[in-house]
Amino acid sequence: MSTYGTTRHHHSPAAQAFSARERVTDYHTTLFRRLIWDGTVPLEIRVDTKELPANSDRGLESYFIQAPRVSYLPLLMPEIRRFFTDLVFDETSAKDLKDDDWWFDTPDGTLLKWHWPIGLIYDNYTISASVKNPTSLPSSTVTPLRLMLHLASPPQDKLLLSPTAEACKQAFMGQLKEADFIRWGNTKRITGLRKQDQDGIWEGIKEHNFDDYWRVASKVTPTSAPNRTQSPGPPPSSASMHTRPPSAEPSGSSDREGAYNVRSVPVRLYLPDGPVIQDLAPPLLEDGTPHTLSHYLSIHVPLLFPPRPPAPPPSRSNPNPQPPPVPQLACVLIQGVVTPLESEMAWLGACMAGADGWVNVCVGINNG
């Protein structure tokens, strides 16, 4: 996946270059968004043996599911309940079980949050495990995340919301509004949607329907392909486009809602067993250069991602010196992908954000 965030362009005359870039832009943006949408993670769900109702079939203690990354645990509850009700629980006992009392944690006691996307839950657990057992991420073998299902006494003060689809929808819409504000400086695009559209964007998540979701989400998220009404100027030099992703173009575009024209990219940084860091991530730095993931990390977690030192002065023996290598103490997972640090924040915001509009950057520890 080393091509994430970096694409080279081979330039031809101006009009041809513009036309080709526009087609590639549309294709690449849709491709990556589709890949993110179709991503899944394996889950193994077991009921706490101490809470199994009497007369349960203990021979079928685990339920395996390949869950969409963009989905949420409350949306899996009907399918999970059907399995355990039909095959595990005694019929009489099952009638007394209330879904509102169900909750999940991991075998080591990590409580799972209802309002986190399932992909974020998986990645966050992966990076936390990397502290206890440092290894290169991701593992060559994808293993199911083991979830323990509890049937009573949910810790409401830690779960923050009930396990209902409606409560999850409200939390999701709140995340969309916050991302909208960070991206544009207001929430007009979300609050201006008709109720039919607001319900439609959630139905796209609920039914895992890419087309239904993006039919509405495209009105909120930044467009990636420039929408020029005038003839393009001369093609940019190879130096300026060398690391420019095809998903968005900076100030040369008349598209005022392109990925490089947002106020800030909605980003959250997750550290192993640590706090969640949220700060503004403008698409361009003050000097006009693209804001990269490397720069963002070196500012917020410099001990794990130290800034690259400058190259030594040239000499006769070494007329073109290179900066000394930086130790790779940690790596980054975004949507389960080990992401190159040279990826641009604007590109990540356009192509690698979750369905709620956020780029969730999970930092894992490399094998020392």
DOLOVO-927384 format. One record per residue: x, y, z of N, C-alpha, C in turn; residue in three letters. Coordinates in steps of 0.02 Angstrom, whole numbers, padded with zeros to 5 digits, always signed. Layout:
N
XYZXYZXYZALA;...
This chain:
368
+00041-00060+00000+00000+00000+00000+00043+00063+00000MET;+00103+00058-00024+00148+00115-00022+00125+00173-00066SER;+00076+00161-00109+00052+00216-00152+00002+00261-00118THR;-00019+00244-00057-00067+00287-00022-00037+00356-00013TYR;-00070+00406-00041-00051+00475-00029+00000+00502-00077GLY;+00029+00462-00120+00078+00488-00167+00065+00460-00236THR;+00056+00503-00284+00046+00482-00353+00083+00528-00399THR;+00119+00501-00448+00155+00541-00496+00110+00555-00557ARG;+00120+00613-00587+00084+00630-00648+00135+00637-00705HIS;+00117+00613-00764+00158+00622-00823+00121+00673-00867HIS;+00152+00729-00878+00116+00785-00907+00121+00785-00983HIS;+00066+00808-01014+00061+00818-01085+00036+00889-01094SER;+00015+00911-01153-00011+00978-01161-00066+00993-01112PRO;-00077+01058-01100-00118+01080-01044-00188+01050-01043ALA;-00225+01055-01098-00293+01031-01097-00297+00956-01085ALA;-00251+00918-01117-00250+00846-01107-00232+00828-01035GLN;-00185+00865-01007-00165+00851-00938-00223+00862-00890ALA;-00259+00917-00900-00316+00931-00856-00368+00876-00862PHE;-00385+00858-00924-00437+00807-00934-00417+00741-00902SER;-00354+00721-00912-00331+00658-00883-00331+00660-00807ALA;-00307+00717-00778-00305+00721-00705-00375+00719-00676ARG;-00422+00751-00710-00490+00752-00684-00520+00682-00682GLU;-00508+00643-00735-00535+00575-00736-00501+00533-00683ARG;-00434+00538-00677-00398+00499-00627-00420+00518-00557VAL;-00431+00583-00546-00453+00607-00481-00518+00573-00461THR;-00568+00576-00505-00632+00547-00488-00626+00473-00474ASP;-00587+00439-00516-00579+00367-00508-00545+00350-00442TYR;-00489+00383-00427-00451+00367-00368-00491+00382-00304HIS;-00524+00439-00303-00562+00456-00244-00617+00405-00231THR;-00655+00388-00281-00708+00339-00273-00680+00271-00255THR;-00624+00253-00285-00593+00188-00270-00574+00182-00197LEU;-00539+00233-00171-00518+00228-00101-00578+00231-00054PHE;-00627+00273-00070-00686+00276-00028-00723+00210-00027ARG;-00725+00177-00084-00758+00112-00088-00719+00059-00049ARG;-00652+00061-00054-00612+00014-00016-00622+00022+00059LEU;-00625+00085+00082-00637+00098+00152-00705+00071+00172ILE;-00755+00084+00130-00823+00064+00145-00829-00013+00149TRP;-00796-00047+00104-00801-00120+00101-00756-00156+00151ASP;-00715-00118+00188-00671-00150+00236-00710-00183+00293GLY;-00686-00241+00314-00718-00278+00369-00666-00300+00419THR;-00689-00318+00479-00645-00346+00530-00678-00408+00559VAL;-00639-00459+00577-00668-00520+00606-00679-00512+00681PRO;-00737-00533+00704-00754-00531+00775-00774-00601+00799LEU;-00752-00618+00858-00774-00679+00892-00811-00658+00955GLU;-00875-00676+00960-00917-00653+01015-00936-00712+01059ILE;-00921-00706+01123-00938-00757+01172-00979-00726+01228ARG;-01024-00765+01255-01062-00743+01314-01022-00762+01376VAL;-01019-00715+01423-00985-00729+01487-01017-00792+01517ASP;-00976-00843+01528-01003-00907+01552-01038-00900+01618THR;-01019-00851+01659-01052-00842+01724-01122-00813+01716LYS;-01137-00786+01656-01202-00755+01645-01247-00794+01598GLU;-01224-00852+01574-01266-00892+01530-01329-00915+01566LEU;-01387-00907+01535-01449-00931+01566-01447-01007+01575PRO;-01488-01030+01621-01492-01102+01633-01514-01137+01569ALA;-01491-01198+01561-01509-01242+01505-01482-01216+01438ASN;-01433-01172+01439-01403-01149+01376-01360-01203+01347SER;-01353-01204+01281-01309-01251+01246-01238-01223+01247ASP;-01198-01250+01291-01129-01224+01299-01083-01251+01245ARG;-01106-01292+01201-01064-01317+01146-01058-01267+01089GLY;-01100-01216+01090-01098-01164+01038-01086-01098+01072LEU;-01028-01092+01102-01016-01034+01144-00991-00973+01106GLU;-00969-00982+01043-00940-00926+01005-00980-00914+00942SER;-00984-00849+00925-01016-00828+00862-00966-00785+00825TYR;-00951-00804+00762-00903-00768+00722-00940-00726+00670PHE;-00915-00666+00660-00946-00621+00611-00892-00578+00579ILE;-00899-00565+00515-00856-00518+00479-00894-00452+00475GLN;-00876-00405+00518-00915-00345+00527-00888-00287+00486ALA;-00931-00247+00455-00907-00188+00418-00872-00139+00464PRO;-00817-00111+00440-00779-00063+00480-00820-00001+00496ARG;-00863+00019+00450-00900+00082+00459-00963+00073+00501VAL;-00977+00011+00521-01038-00002+00560-01025+00007+00634SER;-01076-00008+00674-01073+00002+00747-01102-00059+00782TYR;-01078-00071+00842-01101-00130+00880-01176-00133+00887LEU;-01211-00078+00903-01284-00083+00909-01318-00109+00846PRO;-01288-00097+00788-01318-00120+00726-01309-00195+00716LEU;-01262-00225+00753-01251-00298+00749-01295-00336+00798LEU;-01325-00300+00846-01360-00334+00900-01417-00380+00877MET;-01459-00359+00828-01512-00405+00807-01485-00472+00781PRO;-01431-00469+00741-01403-00532+00714-01372-00573+00770GLU;-01338-00540+00817-01307-00577+00873-01361-00609+00916ILE;-01414-00571+00929-01468-00599+00971-01501-00659+00937ARG;-01512-00655+00871-01543-00711+00836-01502-00774+00843ARG;-01435-00768+00837-01392-00827+00842-01398-00858+00911PHE;-01388-00817+00963-01388-00846+01031-01457-00868+01052PHE;-01509-00834+01029-01577-00854+01047-01596-00920+01013THR;-01577-00927+00949-01595-00988+00912-01554-01048+00931ASP;-01490-01037+00948-01445-01095+00954-01414-01104+01024LEU;-01417-01054+01066-01381-01060+01130-01429-01054+01190VAL;-01467-01000+01192-01509-00988+01251-01570-01035+01252PHE;-01590-01053+01312-01653-01087+01321-01710-01040+01302ASP;-01761-01065+01269-01815-01022+01244-01848-00982+01299GLU;-01860-01014+01356-01893-00978+01412-01847-00925+01440THR;-01784-00940+01448-01737-00892+01476-01726-00833+01428SER;-01726-00847+01363-01713-00795+01314-01766-00739+01318ALA;-01827-00757+01335-01881-00707+01338-01868-00656+01393LYS;-01831-00675+01443-01819-00630+01500-01758-00585+01489ASP;-01721-00597+01436-01661-00557+01423-01679-00493+01387LEU;-01653-00438+01410-01667-00373+01380-01604-00346+01345LYS;-01612-00326+01283-01554-00301+01245-01522-00240+01278ASP;-01562-00201+01313-01535-00141+01346-01485-00158+01400ASP;-01485-00220+01423-01439-00241+01476-01375-00272+01448ASP;-01371-00278+01382-01313-00311+01352-01257-00261+01341TRP;-01195-00283+01350-01138-00241+01338-01077-00285+01325TRP;-01024-00255+01298-00965-00293+01277-00902-00267+01312PHE;-00857-00313+01325-00787-00295+01339-00743-00349+01308ASP;-00677-00341+01316-00630-00390+01290-00607-00435+01347THR;-00575-00491+01332-00553-00536+01386-00508-00502+01438PRO;-00473-00449+01419-00431-00415+01468-00468-00359+01504ASP;-00533-00353+01492-00574-00305+01529-00582-00238+01497GLY;-00561-00229+01434-00569-00165+01400-00641-00156+01379THR;-00673-00105+01405-00743-00092+01388-00748-00063+01318LEU;-00795-00088+01279-00804-00065+01210-00858-00011+01207LEU;-00842+00042+01173-00888+00100+01170-00937+00091+01113LYS;-01001+00101+01128-01054+00093+01078-01046+00143+01020TRP;-01021+00203+01035-01022+00255+00984-00959+00256+00940HIS;-00913+00209+00950-00854+00204+00907-00869+00158+00847TRP;-00847+00177+00787-00852+00130+00731-00815+00065+00746PRO;-00840+00011+00719-00810-00055+00734-00737-00057+00711ILE;-00722-00027+00654-00653-00026+00630-00607+00010+00678GLY;-00630+00065+00708-00590+00101+00757-00580+00059+00820LEU;-00631+00024+00841-00624-00021+00899-00570-00073+00886ILE;-00571-00102+00827-00522-00153+00809-00451-00124+00807TYR;-00443-00067+00773-00377-00036+00768-00351-00013+00835ASP;-00394+00016+00876-00373+00040+00941-00350-00018+00986ASN;-00385-00073+00982-00364-00132+01021-00298-00159+00994TYR;-00289-00156+00929-00226-00180+00898-00167-00140+00922THR;-00173-00073+00923-00116-00033+00944-00104-00039+01019ILE;-00156-00050+01058-00147-00061+01130-00110-00126+01143SER;-00126-00177+01102-00091-00241+01108-00018-00235+01088ALA;-00002-00187+01044+00067-00179+01021+00113-00155+01077SER;+00085-00123+01128+00125-00101+01185+00145-00161+01228VAL;+00098-00207+01237+00111-00266+01278+00154-00316+01242LYS;+00148-00318+01176+00187-00366+01137+00208-00331+01072ASN;+00261-00289+01076+00281-00249+01018+00292-00292+00956PRO;+00264-00273+00902+00270-00309+00839+00257-00262+00782THR;+00276-00282+00723+00261-00242+00664+00187-00245+00651SER;+00159-00190+00632+00087-00185+00620+00073-00174+00546LEU;+00017-00202+00521-00023-00251+00555+00008-00320+00551PRO;-00017-00366+00590+00010-00434+00590-00004-00467+00523SER;+00041-00511+00504+00031-00547+00440-00030-00592+00443SER;-00050-00611+00504-00110-00651+00514-00163-00609+00548THR;-00219-00600+00514-00273-00561+00544-00314-00607+00589VAL;-00315-00592+00653-00351-00633+00701-00414-00598+00723THR;-00466-00636+00738-00528-00605+00761-00518-00569+00828PRO;-00551-00515+00836-00552-00480+00900-00604-00515+00944LEU;-00583-00540+01000-00627-00577+01045-00667-00529+01088ARG;-00732-00533+01084-00776-00491+01124-00814-00534+01174LEU;-00819-00509+01236-00858-00543+01286-00925-00508+01293MET;-00978-00544+01282-01046-00517+01287-01072-00529+01357LEU;-01091-00474+01390-01121-00478+01456-01195-00464+01449HIS;-01235-00498+01490-01308-00495+01483-01342-00455+01538LEU;-01303-00426+01582-01334-00389+01638-01285-00337+01665ALA;-01313-00291+01704-01275-00240+01741-01227-00200+01697SER;-01251-00166+01645-01206-00126+01603-01180-00065+01641PRO;-01116-00049+01635-01087+00010+01667-01107+00074+01629PRO;-01167+00099+01642-01194+00155+01604-01149+00217+01606GLN;-01114+00228+01661-01073+00288+01667-01013+00286+01620ASP;-00995+00227+01596-00938+00221+01551-00958+00210+01478LYS;-01018+00183+01468-01040+00169+01400-01064+00232+01364LEU;-01087+00282+01401-01106+00348+01376-01173+00348+01340LEU;-01194+00293+01309-01260+00292+01278-01287+00221+01278LEU;-01353+00215+01270-01385+00150+01270-01369+00113+01206SER;-01376+00046+01207-01358+00006+01148-01413+00002+01095PRO;-01451+00055+01087-01504+00055+01037-01480+00086+00972THR;-01511+00067+00917-01492+00095+00852-01507+00170+00850ALA;-01561+00192+00883-01579+00262+00882-01527+00304+00920GLU;-01504+00280+00977-01453+00316+01015-01388+00319+00975ALA;-01372+00265+00939-01312+00264+00898-01319+00313+00840CYS;-01378+00318+00812-01390+00365+00757-01378+00437+00781LYS;-01404+00454+00840-01396+00522+00866-01322+00537+00878GLN;-01285+00487+00904-01213+00497+00915-01177+00506+00848ALA;-01196+00466+00799-01166+00471+00732-01178+00540+00701PHE;-01239+00564+00705-01255+00629+00677-01216+00684+00713MET;-01206+00676+00779-01166+00724+00816-01094+00726+00793GLY;-01066+00667+00777-00998+00664+00750-00994+00697+00682GLN;-01045+00687+00640-01046+00719+00575-01047+00795+00581LEU;-01087+00820+00628-01091+00893+00637-01025+00921+00662LYS;-00993+00886+00708-00929+00910+00734-00876+00910+00678GLU;-00875+00857+00638-00828+00854+00582-00843+00910+00532ALA;-00907+00924+00521-00927+00977+00475-00903+01045+00499ASP;-00908+01056+00564-00885+01120+00591-00810+01128+00585PHE;-00773+01075+00600-00700+01078+00596-00679+01088+00523ILE;-00714+01056+00477-00696+01059+00407-00710+01127+00376ARG;-00768+01156+00392-00789+01217+00358-00796+01278+00403TRP;-00795+01268+00469-00805+01324+00515-00878+01336+00531GLY;-00922+01293+00507-00993+01297+00524-01024+01229+00510ASN;-01088+01222+00528-01122+01158+00518-01179+01164+00468THR;-01175+01213+00424-01230+01227+00377-01245+01168+00332LYS;-01192+01131+00313-01203+01077+00265-01243+01020+00296ARG;-01232+01008+00361-01269+00955+00395-01339+00979+00415ILE;-01341+01036+00449-01406+01060+00473-01451+01081+00415THR;-01421+01095+00357-01461+01115+00300-01491+01056+00262GLY;-01472+00995+00280-01500+00937+00247-01573+00927+00267LEU;-01613+00905+00220-01681+00887+00236-01681+00826+00282ARG;-01735+00819+00322-01739+00762+00367-01734+00697+00328LYS;-01762+00696+00269-01758+00636+00227-01686+00618+00211GLN;-01645+00669+00198-01574+00656+00184-01537+00635+00247ASP;-01551+00668+00304-01519+00649+00366-01534+00577+00384GLN;-01597+00557+00374-01615+00487+00387-01582+00442+00335ASP;-01576+00467+00273-01547+00426+00220-01474+00411+00231GLY;-01436+00459+00257-01365+00447+00268-01355+00394+00322ILE;-01400+00393+00372-01395+00342+00424-01419+00274+00397TRP;-01470+00274+00355-01493+00211+00326-01438+00179+00283GLU;-01397+00222+00251-01341+00195+00213-01292+00158+00258GLY;-01280+00185+00318-01238+00150+00367-01272+00087+00392ILE;-01334+00094+00410-01372+00038+00440-01377-00021+00392LYS;-01390-00006+00328-01397-00059+00278-01332-00074+00242GLU;-01279-00039+00260-01213-00045+00229-01218-00039+00153HIS;-01249+00016+00132-01260+00030+00061-01218+00090+00041ASN;-01165+00078+00004-01118+00130-00016-01152+00186-00056PHE;-01192+00167-00104-01223+00217-00148-01272+00261-00110ASP;-01313+00231-00067-01361+00270-00028-01325+00319+00019ASP;-01271+00295+00050-01235+00339+00096-01203+00397+00059TYR;-01167+00384+00005-01130+00437-00030-01175+00484-00070TRP;-01236+00461-00083-01284+00506-00117-01296+00568-00074ARG;-01296+00559-00008-01306+00615+00038-01239+00642+00063VAL;-01192+00598+00078-01128+00619+00106-01090+00665+00059ALA;-01100+00657-00006-01065+00699-00055-01086+00773-00048SER;-01142+00786-00017-01163+00855-00006-01129+00886+00054LYS;-01095+00845+00094-01065+00868+00156-00989+00867+00154VAL;-00961+00813+00129-00888+00805+00127-00859+00845+00069THR;-00794+00861+00072-00764+00900+00018-00762+00861-00047PRO;-00777+00896-00102-00769+00864-00167-00694+00858-00180THR;-00675+00809-00219-00605+00798-00232-00585+00820-00302SER;-00626+00806-00351-00610+00826-00419-00626+00900-00428ALA;-00580+00940-00455-00595+01010-00469-00653+01016-00518PRO;-00693+01065-00508-00750+01077-00552-00741+01144-00587ASN;-00692+01147-00633-00676+01210-00665-00726+01227-00719ARG;-00742+01290-00725-00787+01313-00778-00747+01349-00832THR;-00683+01361-00820-00640+01395-00869-00586+01347-00892GLN;-00556+01364-00948-00502+01323-00973-00444+01324-00924SER;-00412+01267-00914-00357+01264-00866-00296+01301-00893PRO;-00255+01322-00847-00192+01352-00865-00141+01299-00882GLY;-00078+01318-00887-00027+01269-00903-00021+01218-00847PRO;-00001+01157-00863+00004+01106-00811+00057+01124-00760PRO;+00046+01105-00696+00096+01120-00645+00160+01082-00658PRO;+00213+01108-00632+00278+01075-00643+00280+01009-00607SER;+00326+00966-00630+00331+00901-00598+00351+00907-00526SER;+00387+00960-00508+00408+00969-00438+00348+00981-00394ALA;+00300+01022-00418+00243+01038-00375+00193+00981-00371SER;+00192+00936-00421+00145+00882-00421+00176+00816-00400MET;+00239+00816-00383+00274+00754-00369+00241+00715-00312HIS;+00223+00749-00260+00191+00715-00204+00119+00734-00195THR;+00091+00769-00243+00022+00790-00238-00025+00732-00252ARG;-00069+00713-00206-00116+00659-00221-00166+00681-00274PRO;-00193+00635-00313-00240+00655-00366-00308+00670-00339PRO;-00319+00660-00273-00386+00668-00246-00406+00739-00236SER;-00360+00786-00240-00377+00856-00230-00321+00899-00255ALA;-00338+00961-00275-00287+01007-00298-00294+01072-00259GLU;-00239+01106-00245-00241+01164-00203-00268+01226-00238PRO;-00240+01283-00222-00270+01347-00238-00281+01359-00312SER;-00252+01320-00356-00262+01330-00427-00332+01313-00450GLY;-00371+01279-00408-00438+01257-00428-00489+01310-00409SER;-00541+01315-00452-00596+01359-00435-00647+01324-00391SER;-00636+01261-00377-00681+01223-00334-00669+01244-00261ASP;-00714+01281-00233-00704+01310-00167-00717+01260-00112ARG;-00740+01201-00128-00752+01151-00077-00708+01089-00088GLU;-00652+01099-00122-00605+01045-00133-00568+01028-00069GLY;-00533+00971-00070-00500+00945-00011-00447+00993+00017ALA;-00417+01036-00027-00366+01082-00004-00395+01150+00016TYR;-00461+01157+00011-00491+01220+00028-00532+01217+00092ASN;-00527+01162+00128-00561+01157+00192-00522+01198+00244VAL;-00557+01216+00297-00525+01252+00352-00477+01207+00389ARG;-00498+01145+00400-00456+01096+00435-00483+01027+00421SER;-00439+00977+00425-00459+00908+00416-00480+00879+00484VAL;-00539+00849+00490-00559+00819+00554-00515+00758+00570PRO;-00472+00765+00619-00424+00713+00636-00426+00700+00711VAL;-00424+00637+00729-00413+00618+00799-00356+00568+00802ARG;-00313+00578+00851-00253+00538+00859-00261+00493+00920LEU;-00257+00428+00910-00266+00379+00964-00199+00348+00981TYR;-00181+00353+01045-00119+00324+01069-00134+00260+01109LEU;-00088+00213+01112-00100+00151+01148-00115+00164+01222PRO;-00175+00143+01244-00195+00151+01314-00187+00223+01338ASP;-00194+00270+01292-00182+00340+01310-00241+00384+01290GLY;-00230+00449+01294-00283+00496+01278-00295+00501+01203PRO;-00351+00529+01185-00366+00544+01115-00349+00617+01104VAL;-00306+00630+01056-00282+00698+01041-00321+00725+00981ILE;-00349+00784+00990-00385+00816+00935-00360+00887+00928GLN;-00338+00905+00868-00312+00972+00856-00325+00989+00782ASP;-00322+01053+00767-00332+01074+00698-00277+01048+00653LEU;-00296+01027+00594-00248+01001+00545-00262+01034+00478ALA;-00238+01095+00467-00251+01129+00404-00219+01090+00346PRO;-00250+01093+00287-00223+01055+00231-00157+01081+00206PRO;-00144+01145+00215-00081+01176+00193-00048+01210+00252LEU;+00019+01209+00253+00056+01244+00305+00062+01318+00288LEU;+00089+01356+00333+00093+01428+00323+00134+01447+00262GLU;+00182+01406+00244+00223+01422+00186+00192+01397+00121ASP;+00131+01370+00125+00095+01347+00066+00108+01276+00046GLY;+00152+01241+00081+00167+01171+00065+00114+01126+00096THR;+00102+01067+00067+00051+01022+00094+00069+01000+00165PRO;+00019+00997+00207+00027+00972+00276+00026+00896+00273HIS;+00081+00865+00293+00086+00792+00290+00073+00760+00358THR;+00060+00695+00355+00050+00657+00416+00113+00658+00458LEU;+00171+00656+00427+00235+00659+00463+00240+00723+00504SER;+00223+00779+00473+00227+00843+00509+00177+00844+00566HIS;+00117+00820+00554+00065+00820+00606+00088+00779+00666TYR;+00116+00720+00654+00138+00677+00708+00199+00704+00745LEU;+00244+00735+00708+00304+00762+00740+00287+00821+00786SER;+00231+00854+00773+00209+00908+00817+00175+00881+00880ILE;+00134+00829+00872+00093+00806+00928+00124+00749+00968HIS;+00163+00706+00937+00197+00652+00973+00270+00649+00950VAL;+00310+00700+00965+00378+00703+00939+00424+00648+00965PRO;+00408+00619+01023+00451+00566+01049+00445+00502+01007LEU;+00386+00491+00979+00376+00433+00936+00392+00447+00863LEU;+00380+00509+00843+00393+00529+00773+00435+00592+00773PHE;+00500+00586+00789+00543+00645+00792+00550+00679+00724PRO;+00553+00745+00723+00562+00780+00659+00626+00757+00625PRO;+00625+00756+00559+00684+00734+00523+00736+00789+00526ARG;+00797+00774+00548+00849+00826+00554+00871+00849+00485PRO;+00897+00910+00480+00920+00936+00415+00982+00898+00391PRO;+00991+00900+00326+01050+00868+00297+01112+00908+00314ALA;+01168+00874+00323+01231+00910+00336+01252+00950+00274PRO;+01294+00999+00282+01315+01040+00224+01354+00997+00174PRO;+01350+01014+00111+01386+00975+00060+01461+00984+00067PRO;+01497+00935+00044+01570+00937+00045+01596+00906-00019SER;+01661+00909-00028+01689+00880-00090+01677+00805-00093ARG;+01683+00773-00037+01674+00701-00036+01601+00681-00040SER;+01556+00727-00019+01484+00712-00019+01447+00774-00042ASN;+01444+00785-00107+01413+00847-00132+01337+00849-00123PRO;+01306+00791-00112+01233+00789-00105+01214+00749-00042ASN;+01229+00775+00016+01217+00738+00078+01143+00730+00093PRO;+01126+00675+00124+01056+00661+00143+01049+00667+00219GLN;+00990+00686+00242+00979+00688+00315+00988+00619+00346PRO;+01011+00616+00407+01018+00551+00440+00950+00518+00448PRO;+00948+00452+00447+00883+00417+00453+00852+00429+00522PRO;+00787+00429+00523+00750+00437+00585+00727+00368+00608VAL;+00739+00350+00672+00717+00283+00696+00642+00275+00691PRO;+00620+00217+00667+00549+00202+00660+00524+00170+00725GLN;+00508+00213+00773+00486+00189+00839+00413+00167+00838LEU;+00375+00196+00794+00303+00182+00793+00279+00184+00721ALA;+00218+00161+00711+00187+00164+00645+00114+00183+00653CYS;+00082+00197+00598+00015+00225+00599-00034+00179+00563VAL;-00090+00166+00595-00145+00130+00564-00202+00179+00551LEU;-00224+00183+00489-00284+00220+00471-00328+00172+00431ILE;-00386+00158+00457-00430+00108+00426-00395+00041+00417GLN;-00354+00023+00465-00320-00041+00464-00260-00045+00418GLY;-00243+00011+00386-00187+00012+00338-00128+00048+00370VAL;-00068+00018+00366-00008+00052+00387+00005+00108+00337VAL;-00003+00169+00359-00005+00227+00314+00062+00261+00308THR;+00086+00275+00248+00149+00311+00239+00146+00380+00271PRO;+00200+00399+00303+00201+00463+00338+00202+00522+00290LEU;+00220+00512+00227+00220+00568+00180+00149+00582+00153GLU;+00100+00543+00174+00031+00556+00152+00009+00626+00173SER;-00026+00659+00129-00049+00727+00144-00115+00725+00181GLU;-00123+00771+00230-00182+00771+00271-00245+00783+00230MET;-00240+00825+00180-00299+00839+00138-00321+00775+00101ALA;-00273+00737+00077-00289+00675+00042-00321+00625+00090TRP;-00293+00620+00151-00322+00575+00200-00393+00594+00216LEU;-00405+00660+00222-00472+00682+00237-00522+00667+00182GLY;-00499+00668+00120-00543+00656+00063-00555+00582+00051ALA;-00504+00540+00064-00508+00470+00043-00507+00419+00100CYS;-00482+00437+00159-00473+00388+00212-00514+00402+00275MET;-00559+00451+00271-00601+00466+00329-00654+00412+00337ALA;-00678+00403+00398-00733+00357+00410-00799+00386+00387GLY;-00852+00348+00395-00917+00371+00374-00941+00431+00415ALA;-00914+00440+00475-00932+00497+00516-00891+00559+00500ASP;-00848+00555+00449-00809+00613+00428-00741+00620+00460GLY;-00723+00577+00507-00661+00584+00545-00606+00538+00518TRP;-00545+00565+00517-00486+00524+00503-00459+00502+00571VAL;-00465+00437+00585-00443+00410+00649-00373+00381+00641ASN;-00324+00415+00672-00254+00396+00665-00234+00358+00728VAL;-00221+00293+00721-00203+00250+00777-00128+00236+00775CYS;-00093+00253+00828-00021+00245+00831-00002+00181+00868VAL;+00033+00136+00833+00056+00074+00864+00131+00074+00871GLY;+00156+00034+00918+00227+00030+00933+00259-00024+00889ILE;+00314-00006+00856+00350-00054+00815+00393-00099+00858ASN;+00412-00155+00829+00458-00200+00862+00526-00166+00869ASN;+00546-00154+00931+00606-00116+00944+00671-00146+00923GLY;
